[in-house]
């Protein structure tokens, strides 16, 4: 199971996406593969600063924050610290 799937299992993350009208299919966690590889090498590490990219009808949105996770127990929580939105230019 990847980090995105773990986050989508939680109501608070889904609520955040709904609040900004971000489609689940358009959500991407930057460097997700590196986070998983790092955890497998050092399972005691349980948090990372990350950027989650998404899209809505108004443009692209990036959420910045801390990912708290334990892949062995299949748990992940995203703590939002800020966001930026860039408009679609036609």
Buried (B, 14 or more C-beta within 10 A) or exposed (E): EBBBEBBBEBEEBEEBBEEBEBEEEEBEBEEBEEBBEEBEEEEEEBEBEBBBBBBBEEEBBBBBBBBEBBBEEEEBBBEEEEBEEEEEEE
